[in-house]
């Protein structure tokens, strides 16, 4: 079932997804869980030099 989303953006605290700066937030999906994880991994690798950029996989119910 396709109910997973990928959210990326710049964070104030990169270890907490709740601190994402709303003006930088992008949401992709819905995807199957495996596909969402692959997309998030690609986004993280693409932005590896930006410490404050993160991508998260979230379930639609979150």
Residue pairs with C-beta under 8 A, 6 or more apart in sequence:
1 32
2 29
2 30
2 31
2 32
3 30
3 59
3 60
3 61
4 29
4 30
4 31
4 32
4 33
4 35
4 36
4 57
4 58
4 59
4 60
5 27
5 28
5 29
5 30
5 31
5 36
5 57
5 58
5 59
5 60
6 27
6 28
6 29
6 31
6 36
6 39
6 40
6 43
6 55
6 56
6 57
6 58
7 17
7 20
7 25
7 26
7 27
7 28
7 55
7 56
7 58
8 25
8 26
8 28
8 40
8 43
8 47
8 53
8 54
8 55
8 56
9 20
9 21
9 24
9 25
9 26
9 53
9 54
10 20
10 21
10 24
10 50
10 52
10 53
11 17
11 19
11 20
11 21
11 52
11 53
11 54
12 19
12 21
12 52
13 19
14 51
14 52
14 53
14 54
17 54
17 56
17 58
20 54
28 39
29 36
30 60
31 39
33 57
36 57
37 57
39 55
40 55
40 56
40 57
41 55
43 55
44 53
44 54
44 55
47 53
47 55
